[in-house]
């Protein structure tokens, strides 16, 4: 087909292929939206999974089972990792357990070490019967979807710190 004045005049009336062009313009936005929804959903699943694992592992401290074991830190870590799903790498978890004097003195803020960029942990102390214990489990979630990390990450990085905190008073197990 040769290009003539007649063809050029009728060019705006032709609509063959319009659906393909419209889909090509909209498809990247839809794919990005679906990927973002999926990734945020998996991140919330990971958060709920960390919460559940922290509660189950903290229960071992609350009942005195960890304190009576030969290696409390290793047993706590094993119990914590056994309850986590495969999407969470247990080697990348940060956790601590410490005693506090009152429930009012519990601080829920997480300090980040400016040199390493990792959360500050306070060691592991399960306390004794009747002590108030704070257990924190933290994990960095790395975003895969482009631009999502810009809006949901911590301090402009491409990852978000997921934190679970369990505060309880140990049972009179002694």
LINWO-V712804 format. One record per helix or strand of 2 or more residues. SS is the DSSP state (~ for helix, > for strand). FROM is the first residue (numbers start at 1). LEN is the number of residues. If there is no record, write none. Layout:
# LINWO-V712804
SS,FROM,LEN / SS,FROM,LEN
This chain:
# LINWO-V712804
~,5,9 / ~,18,45 / ~,72,11 / ~,90,3 / >,93,8 / ~,103,3 / >,132,11 / ~,148,5 / >,159,11
